[in-house]
Amino acid sequence: MAEEPFDADEDDADGGEEEIFLPAGGTALIRERFLVDGSKPLPKLDSPNAKAYQVEDRRDLSRHLFALVCTPGLPVRINAIQKLKASPGAGVLTLVDWDVQFWQEMGQRTVIVVYERPLGGRVVDHMKSGRGRLTEYDIPQKLVQPSIEGLRHLQTIGVTHRAINPRNFFYLDEDCQDIVLGDCVTAPPGYDQPTMFEPLERASAPPAGRGKGYSSDDMFSLGASLVVLTLGHNPVERLKGEDLLFRRTNAGSYATICGNARIPLQMLEPLRGLLADNSRERWGLDEMEMWLNGRKSTPMQKQMAKKADTPYRFGGRDHTNVRTLAHAFNRQIPDAARTLKDETFHAWLKRSVNAGDLSDAIKGYVDAANFHKDSFQGSEEYLVARSCAAMDIHSPIRYKGVSVCADGFGTMLATEYIRGGDYQVLTEIVNRDIHMFWLGDKAIALDHLDAARDFTQIKQWLGINDPGYGMERCIYEMNPGLACRSQLILEDCALEIVDLLPALDEAAANAETGSRPMDRHIAAFIAARFNEDIHPHLRALASPKDSTNVVGMLSLLAFLQWKLNSEPVYGLTSWVGGVLGPAINSYHSRSTRGSLEKDIPKLVRRGSLPDLFDLIDNADKRQEDELGYNDALEEYIACAREINEIEGKDSALQDKAERTGQKTAAMISVVTTMIAVSIMFISEML
């Protein structure tokens, strides 16, 4: 029975991610020109995370276009979109335009990308139907040549494709002569790739954590795709997920993928070069162009990983090298920690793998863990992560069962946070400097300078819990294609800073009484997307004093409207005006408070937040209120002092009168007594 072509490993394409529901339907007008017709789906042009629909160019009805409606909540590659639109090139599907528009069946706004329509459809669909097959003689000029041209163009504009697989090659013309690479912007880099088409170090990370990668990663994907397209079927169809990774790590990707397949003789040389597991040995664009031009470029001799004379049994598998063990250790941490302390394991490292230095290093890590047994540095997870890095420095960062490439950390952090996954493990990787076990190695430091800087910045943001920082700041800074996730405007897909105020203005109609148009997501989104100094506003937002917090919210939104020169936002101004009570009550003067409450409705009708801010927090008005308050306070203190003095004088007079009365009474009493005594004495004498 003939093998089913091309489908191998496709069930592995999502790497175990949750299935994403992609509703169809709706109509949208892109840039007042391109009409996306939801009643005309094009399922044969779908991307894994974007549905395809027919598009009409209202200025040129003869053009053949289609649109991909992206999945809300999944970061798109906005930088790649902008570069591909600005600089179209040969060998890559032409990106015509894009926009964020409301899509009816989704019930919200989302990113829609318009492409030139490949009239011949997918290359693999033609091969499956038997209508056409690329022979070994067609492959070089018909498939490889345009692919190299496309990758060369992408390299020139600073974009990696990261979605090259057999299903992403298209015939641009109806005659099926011109082949181009398909979409690469509607999902994060590597997100839609089956494991077979990712180089080893990225294949062992989940789709969201594979990273944007390098040109060498695209070359590997091209090589693996060429195997399938040349043979007409997938030679490793029956190897899935972990089994395929294990086999590739042990035997090498070229030997595993090509195996005993009947590869045409002329394709052996480029496939060996493209499928090299060491990226420094892998063929690049120059080597492939030399091959296309008929010049020899013998692939470098592959340096095989050290294999053990005898296998080491762990996790139900026999391991003959430390790379597969490192992968297994991260999956079974308690067992791995016991193994790392076992002398039998160290004897195997020294005798069978000839890795005495590695054994000594791991023993040092064990001693350090024992010394720090009362802190996280003494935990089993920390010990295993540190040892895994020593065993496989070119692997993804591994910790607590998580694997993530350094340049894919930001995307994985966002996707885990959005879907409620275990993103706390990722924050531990940063806060406990787990990433330094990999990025700190001098041999790879130059390749990861940008990633190292990103980790340093992420750690700083995570260390501040004020609005505008924390986890929310990280996901927006590290994912320019992620829309604001605030529940207030979630369905508006506010992707750029100019989208924020209109989204809030629309949300005002359904705002709950007493709610404020500001939360941690909005503050962080502004901080990440707005290229102005907003630190004073964020400090005010972080204040525990309600009046200061409200003024901080108003000042930030007003500053945003002023700097962006935005249109009036009547709904938002009304929303903000309704929650300014604490700011108004911060004025001492009752007449001032009454005046402010009276003037707010007038400014709401202007839709101007700067005017509203000037009314509420006018510097002259504040100074006048403060001076008036101080004058009133001084007058009050003077009056109180005078009253006290008056009350003090009355008290002194009363005391003096009492003392005088007492003395007079005493004198009268003495005189009366003396008179009485005198009378008695005279009476006795008579």
Buried (B, 14 or more C-beta within 10 A) or exposed (E): EEBEBBBBBBEBBBBEBEEBEBBBBBBBBBEEBBBBBBEEBBEEBBBBBBBBBBBBBEEEEEEEBBBBBBBBBBBBBBBBBBBBBEBBBEBBBBBBBBBBBBBEBBEBBBBBBBBBBBBBBBBBBBBBEEEBBBEEEBBBEBBBBBBBBBBBBBBEBEBBBBBBBBBBBBBBEEEBEBBBBBBBBBBBBBBBBBBBBBBBBBBBBBBBBBBBBBBBBBBBBBBBBBBBBBBBBBBBBEBBBBEBBBBBBBBBBBBBBBBEEEBEEEBEBBBBBBBBBBBEBBBBBEBBBEBBEEEEBEBBEBEEBBBBEEBBEBBEBEBBBBBBBBBBBBEBBEBBBEBBBEEEBBEBBBBBBEBEEBBEBBBEBBEBBEEBEEEEBBBBBBBBBBBBBBBBBBBBBBBBEBBBBBBBBBBBBBBBBBBEBEBEBBBBBBBBBBBBBBBBBEEEEEBBEEBBEBBEBBBEBBEEEBBBBBBBBBBBBBBBBBBBBBEBBBBBBBBEBBBBBBBBBBBBEEBEEEEBBBBBBBBBBBBBBBEEEBEEBBBBBBBEEEBBBBBBBBBBBBBBBBBBEBEBBBBBBBBBBBBBBBBBEBBBBEEBBEBBEEBBEEBBEEBBBBBBBBBBBEEEBBEBBEEBEEEEEEEEEEEEEEEEEEEEEEEEEEEEEEEEEEEEEEEEEEEEEEEEEEEEEEEEEE
